[in-house]
Amino acid sequence: MVKTAKYEVITIYSVSVGEEGVTALNDRFQGMMKDSGTIESVEDWGKRRLAYPINDELEGYYTLVRMTCGPELPAELDRVFKITDGVLRTMIIRLEDEA
């Protein structure tokens, strides 16, 4: 049996892709998460001001996804995030086990 863990994935999308582009990117990434794991919850934080400029942008669309998956999915997600246009920053955090 594959050992699974809980993760939080925070993604900041560029405002240049627009709300439709953000929705399309979210659907794509959540599809990857559903294929290899289970999505617990999705929080769309909307457009917010960045703490500091990233690629000369001052705002971004924030999304938080909580999921349960095996150890291979976060590495694959990170790889895909890095090569996808419209993704400004991501952070994948493994949550501590409750037991």
KEKOLPA-766795 format. One record per residue (C-alpha): residue number from 1; y negated, z negated, x; residue in one letter. Coordinates in steps of 0.05 Angstrom, whole numbers, plus 5000, padded with zeros to 4 digits. Each point is the difference from the previous one (the first is absolute). Example, Ala and Ser with C-alpha at 12.3 -4.5 7.8 and 13.67 -1.06 7.14 Angstrom:
BEGIN
+-----+-------+------+------+--------+
| num | north |   up | east | residu |
+-----+-------+------+------+--------+
|   1 |  5090 | 4844 | 5246 |      A |
|   2 |  4931 | 5013 | 5027 |      S |
+-----+-------+------+------+--------+
END
This chain:
BEGIN
+-----+-------+------+------+--------+
| num | north |   up | east | residu |
+-----+-------+------+------+--------+
|   1 |  5000 | 5000 | 5000 |      M |
|   2 |  4931 | 5018 | 5025 |      V |
|   3 |  4953 | 4941 | 5010 |      K |
|   4 |  4937 | 5009 | 4958 |      T |
|   5 |  4932 | 4966 | 5007 |      A |
|   6 |  4936 | 4997 | 4961 |      K |
|   7 |  4940 | 5038 | 5026 |      Y |
|   8 |  4927 | 5010 | 4982 |      E |
|   9 |  4969 | 5068 | 5014 |      V |
|  10 |  4924 | 5006 | 4999 |      I |
|  11 |  4972 | 5070 | 5004 |      T |
|  12 |  4927 | 5022 | 5005 |      I |
|  13 |  4988 | 5072 | 4979 |      Y |
|  14 |  4939 | 5043 | 5017 |      S |
|  15 |  4950 | 5010 | 4944 |      V |
|  16 |  4997 | 5073 | 5021 |      S |
|  17 |  5067 | 5014 | 4966 |      V |
|  18 |  4973 | 4976 | 4933 |      G |
|  19 |  5035 | 4959 | 4947 |      E |
|  20 |  5049 | 5056 | 4983 |      E |
|  21 |  5019 | 5005 | 5074 |      G |
|  22 |  5010 | 4925 | 5005 |      V |
|  23 |  5045 | 5002 | 4938 |      T |
|  24 |  5041 | 5057 | 5030 |      A |
|  25 |  5007 | 4964 | 5067 |      L |
|  26 |  5019 | 4935 | 4965 |      N |
|  27 |  5053 | 5036 | 4959 |      D |
|  28 |  5028 | 5032 | 5062 |      R |
|  29 |  5006 | 4935 | 5039 |      F |
|  30 |  5025 | 4960 | 4941 |      Q |
|  31 |  5054 | 5053 | 4990 |      G |
|  32 |  5023 | 4988 | 5072 |      M |
|  33 |  5001 | 4925 | 4986 |      M |
|  34 |  5041 | 5009 | 4936 |      K |
|  35 |  5050 | 5045 | 5035 |      D |
|  36 |  5016 | 4948 | 5054 |      S |
|  37 |  4981 | 4934 | 4967 |      G |
|  38 |  4971 | 4965 | 4939 |      T |
|  39 |  4926 | 4995 | 4982 |      I |
|  40 |  4983 | 4931 | 4975 |      E |
|  41 |  4927 | 5012 | 4983 |      S |
|  42 |  4942 | 5047 | 5012 |      V |
|  43 |  4927 | 4978 | 5002 |      E |
|  44 |  4946 | 5053 | 5001 |      D |
|  45 |  4938 | 4966 | 5028 |      W |
|  46 |  4957 | 5062 | 4991 |      G |
|  47 |  4942 | 5022 | 5043 |      K |
|  48 |  4971 | 4947 | 5046 |      R |
|  49 |  4952 | 4997 | 5058 |      R |
|  50 |  5035 | 4997 | 5067 |      L |
|  51 |  4986 | 4941 | 5047 |      A |
|  52 |  4983 | 5051 | 5054 |      Y |
|  53 |  4996 | 5077 | 5002 |      P |
|  54 |  5066 | 5036 | 5009 |      I |
|  55 |  4992 | 5074 | 5020 |      N |
|  56 |  4927 | 4995 | 4979 |      D |
|  57 |  5020 | 4979 | 4929 |      E |
|  58 |  4970 | 4937 | 4968 |      L |
|  59 |  5045 | 4996 | 4938 |      E |
|  60 |  5074 | 5008 | 4984 |      G |
|  61 |  5050 | 4995 | 4944 |      Y |
|  62 |  5046 | 4939 | 5008 |      Y |
|  63 |  5071 | 4993 | 4975 |      T |
|  64 |  5049 | 4942 | 5008 |      L |
|  65 |  5074 | 5011 | 4988 |      V |
|  66 |  5052 | 4944 | 5002 |      R |
|  67 |  5071 | 5025 | 5011 |      M |
|  68 |  5070 | 4981 | 5021 |      T |
|  69 |  5038 | 5046 | 5048 |      C |
|  70 |  5041 | 5005 | 5062 |      G |
|  71 |  4970 | 5000 | 5070 |      P |
|  72 |  4998 | 5076 | 5009 |      E |
|  73 |  4950 | 5015 | 4944 |      L |
|  74 |  4939 | 4966 | 5030 |      P |
|  75 |  5008 | 5039 | 5065 |      A |
|  76 |  5006 | 5066 | 4962 |      E |
|  77 |  4940 | 4983 | 4955 |      L |
|  78 |  4958 | 4983 | 5061 |      D |
|  79 |  5019 | 5067 | 5032 |      R |
|  80 |  4981 | 5039 | 4937 |      V |
|  81 |  4935 | 4961 | 4991 |      F |
|  82 |  4978 | 5020 | 5070 |      K |
|  83 |  5010 | 5075 | 4989 |      I |
|  84 |  4970 | 5002 | 4929 |      T |
|  85 |  4929 | 5024 | 4991 |      D |
|  86 |  4959 | 4954 | 4955 |      G |
|  87 |  5031 | 4935 | 5024 |      V |
|  88 |  4949 | 4959 | 5038 |      L |
|  89 |  5039 | 4936 | 5015 |      R |
|  90 |  5066 | 4967 | 4981 |      T |
|  91 |  5032 | 4933 | 5012 |      M |
|  92 |  5073 | 4984 | 4985 |      I |
|  93 |  5016 | 4925 | 5000 |      I |
|  94 |  5070 | 4970 | 4995 |      R |
|  95 |  4996 | 4938 | 4957 |      L |
|  96 |  5038 | 4937 | 5018 |      E |
|  97 |  5065 | 4986 | 4963 |      D |
|  98 |  4993 | 4945 | 4947 |      E |
|  99 |  5068 | 4971 | 5017 |      A |
+-----+-------+------+------+--------+
END
